[in-house]
Amino acid sequence: MSEEVPAKGSILGKLVPARYVLAILGSIGMAIVYGLKVNLSVAMVAMVNHTAIHQLQQQSAGHHSIANATTSESNPVEQCSPPGGATNVTAKVEDGPFSWSEPLQGTLLSCYFWGYLVSQIPLAHVAENFSAKWVMLFSVAINVLCTLLTPVLTASHYGGLIVMRVLEGVGGGASFPAMHVMIASWAPPTERMVMSTIIYVGTSAGTALSILLAGVLSASWGWESVFYVMGALSCIWMVLWVFLVQDNPNKQRFISAEERHMITSSLGTETKVEHHPKVPWGKVFTSVPFWAILIAHTCNNFGWYMFLIEIPFYMKQVLKFNVASNAALSALPYFPMIIFSILLGKVLDTLQAKGKVSTTCARKTATSICTIIPGICLLILCYIGCRHYEAVSIMSVGIVAMGAMFSGFLSNHIDIAPNFAGTLVALTNTAATLPGIVVPLFVGFVTHGNQNISAWRIIFGVTIVLFALEFLVFAIFGSGAEQSWNRSGAQKEAEVKDEKTPLKDVNAPLKP
């Protein structure tokens, strides 16, 4: 481990503390990773030739036309008209060049998570043992490169798009472990919720801006511009990250001595640990609070990816919004979500600092908000029918409420084992990646040739059940207390070393 760098302070440091420079840049980095992940969900609406796909579906179903006619008379399917009396002319104008079926579209959206699934645990190890800063830089850099190459390779064959999305997933898988390690090194316990929320709310900001920008770009300059413009803008962040951020306060030059001492004394990291302790795998996998986080994370991600990836398609295919309106309305709830998330994190941190609530109570409260309210919203959505703007309002409330997850289970790893926060979030996020693969395939299967409200009721119903499971498991088994096995590694090693050090130093000659 490198020697402690002298604290110099800076003009920036006088305006914004170094730990919040990290939080802000970390938030922007997460926004880039998530923005480049979801831009395909909006761009694909403009990339796909909906008319050609519809015609192919009609041809393939031609020999069943008589049976289908009989079925539709006895069981009429709920179909919505475009809002405001719009016609189908808009849909024809917006047809793209690719005749990808719904199952193939689901594969193209889910293949990102193939790379995401395999990269998290090994990159968490790298972040914990070497440098979380450079792991996070890798995460963004590979996403930027693959985004810039996407239009050319997609035009050649959809296989090129799959390769780029898998590689983006590999980079994306590094983001949460890297930032968890950095939060554990930088955030004082009384500021942990608000710093975690600032950083991870970047996922919502990136989602909102990406959906909005992708809709405007694809409608104005074609789907290719989505990838070129967003990829190029993201390069600026990499320069700032390299020069302004370090792995921990002891390595940061642009920090005041007072801030460095405040952080390290609150975390007990004034003394450097030469080697990162080994992960106590057996104790991790027999820890009830860990399993509560894993189950909550996995179930919540099913709902999160439902809103994140599939809602733009629901609004386009079922509610019949055009591309521009679809993008604007899909992005709308993420801006109040950012405000709500930060305010909730600050309130819970303040209550915890005053001794009003425990860490466990705070985590359970936030997790309850991000499960109960979205579940109720999806239940209402099942029966609200074709009332377009009422449906959008209900979806917006659900998405805003999901912002509570940043102060809930998603930061809980740092509470129970700060020494292994990167590894723990890699484990839970690996399991929680499975919904990212399953959701697009599941939706594609249920809605194949069947884009109507009845099909989406099945999808929403499954999501509601998983929200209920998440709430029950975390409310009963979740905990915000530091686990004993967290200290079985680093702290005990340090304690043994400290016990030996005085004996060795008693008779040692004084150095000038």
Secondary structure, DSSP 8 states (H G I E B T S, - for coil): ----------HHHHHS-HHHHHHHHHHHHHHHHHHHHHHHHHHHHHHB-HHHHHHHHHHHTGGGHHHHHHHHHHS-------GGG--THHHHHT--SB---HHHHHHHHHTHHHHHHHHHHHHHHHHHHT-HHHHHHHHHHHHHHHHHHHHHHHHH-HHHHHHHHHHHHHHHTTHHHHHHHHHHHH--GGGHHHHHHHHHTHHHHHHHHHHHHHHHHHHHH-HHHHHHHHHHHTHHHHHHHHHH--SSGGG-SSS-HHHHHHHHHHHT-SS--SS-----HHHHHT-HHHHHHHHHHHHHHHHHHIIIIIHHHHHHHTS---HHHHHHHHHTTHHHHHHHHHHHHHHHHHHHHTTSS-HHHHHHHHHHHHHHHHHHHHHHHHHSTT-HHHHHHHHHHHHHHGGGGGGTGGGHHHHH-GGGHHHHHHHHHHHHHHHHHHHHHHHHHHHTT--SHHHHHHHHHHHHHHHHHHHHHHHHH---S--GGGTTTHHHHHHHHHHHHHHHHTTS----
